[in-house]
Amino acid sequence: MEKFHPNKAYLEHVAFKVKDIHWHIRFFRDVLGMTLREVDGDPASPRQAWTFGGLQLMADPEFEGPEGRFAHLGVMCEDVDAAIAAAQSFGVLHLDKGPNWLVLHDGLIVELIAASPGTVAAVLAVNPRA
């Protein structure tokens, strides 16, 4: 039985560095139907792009290989401050970007994002394999 936790959360996006962001946008759109929900920067030359379905693409024209490809996990939570306080008991650090950018002991980076009231419960109620 799962222990009740007052600060539920869900994985909102996984961020990856890519050399050719336009190729990746086309691939995920044309092959998997993952259309864009947001673009950072000029749409003709975006710095970042987010798809419906939880993928964040980060343009890095100098990127050459698999090392360092993964950037971070974006996690939506109901109470970011409570999550940060709970994370401190695990001895995690944070990036200069802010206290919501957690650096776990093995280097994994987790971005905590504030969810609108009721959003997390609604998302967690969806069974993606149903």
C-alpha positions in Angstrom: 0.0 0.0 0.0 1.4 3.4 -1.0 2.0 5.8 1.8 -0.1 9.0 1.6 2.0 12.0 0.5 0.6 15.5 0.6 2.8 16.8 -2.2 2.0 14.7 -5.2 3.9 15.3 -8.4 4.3 14.1 -12.0 7.0 14.1 -14.6 6.2 16.9 -17.0 9.1 16.8 -19.4 12.5 15.2 -20.1 15.1 17.6 -21.6 17.6 16.5 -24.2 20.4 18.5 -26.0 20.2 18.0 -29.7 22.5 19.3 -32.5 19.8 19.8 -35.1 16.6 20.9 -33.3 14.6 21.3 -36.5 15.3 17.7 -37.5 14.2 16.4 -34.1 11.0 18.6 -34.2 10.1 17.1 -37.6 10.9 13.6 -36.5 8.8 13.6 -33.3 6.0 15.4 -35.1 5.9 13.3 -38.3 6.7 9.9 -36.7 5.0 10.1 -33.4 2.5 13.0 -33.7 4.2 15.0 -30.9 3.3 18.5 -31.9 4.9 21.6 -30.4 3.2 23.3 -27.4 5.9 25.9 -26.8 9.0 27.4 -28.4 11.7 29.5 -26.8 13.2 32.1 -29.1 12.6 32.7 -32.8 10.5 29.9 -34.2 12.8 29.9 -37.3 15.8 29.2 -35.0 14.5 28.1 -31.6 16.7 27.7 -28.5 14.3 25.2 -27.0 11.1 23.5 -28.0 8.6 21.5 -25.9 6.2 18.9 -27.4 2.9 17.6 -26.2 3.9 14.3 -24.6 6.7 15.6 -22.4 9.8 16.1 -24.5 12.0 19.2 -24.3 14.5 19.7 -27.1 17.5 22.0 -26.3 19.4 23.3 -29.3 23.1 22.8 -28.9 24.8 23.1 -32.4 28.2 22.1 -30.9 26.8 18.8 -29.5 28.7 15.8 -30.8 27.7 12.7 -29.0 25.8 10.8 -26.3 27.8 12.1 -23.3 25.8 15.0 -21.7 22.8 14.6 -24.0 20.4 14.3 -21.1 19.8 17.7 -19.4 17.2 17.4 -16.7 13.8 16.1 -15.5 11.0 18.6 -15.2 8.6 17.7 -12.4 5.3 19.4 -11.8 4.4 19.5 -8.1 1.6 21.0 -6.0 3.9 22.7 -3.4 7.4 23.5 -4.7 8.5 25.0 -1.4 7.5 21.8 0.5 9.3 19.7 -2.1 12.5 21.8 -1.8 12.3 21.5 2.0 11.9 17.7 1.8 14.8 17.5 -0.7 17.0 19.3 1.7 16.7 16.4 4.2 18.3 14.3 1.4 21.3 16.7 1.3 20.8 17.7 -2.3 22.3 20.9 -3.7 20.7 23.3 -6.2 21.9 25.2 -9.3 22.4 28.9 -9.4 19.3 29.1 -11.5 17.3 28.8 -8.3 16.4 26.6 -5.4 13.9 24.7 -7.5 16.7 23.3 -9.7 17.9 20.3 -7.6 21.2 18.5 -8.1 20.9 15.0 -6.7 23.9 13.2 -5.2 24.7 11.4 -8.5 24.4 14.6 -10.6 20.9 14.1 -11.8 19.2 17.5 -12.2 15.5 17.8 -11.3 13.6 21.0 -12.1 10.6 21.5 -9.8 7.7 23.4 -11.4 4.6 24.7 -9.6 1.4 23.2 -10.9 -1.9 24.9 -10.9 -4.3 23.6 -8.2 -5.9 20.3 -9.1 -3.6 19.7 -12.1 -1.4 17.1 -10.5 -4.4 15.1 -9.3 -6.0 15.2 -12.7 -2.8 14.1 -14.5 -2.2 11.3 -12.0 -5.8 10.0 -12.5 -5.0 9.3 -16.1 -3.9 5.7 -16.8 -1.7 6.0 -19.9 -2.0 2.2 -20.6 -5.7 2.0 -20.4 
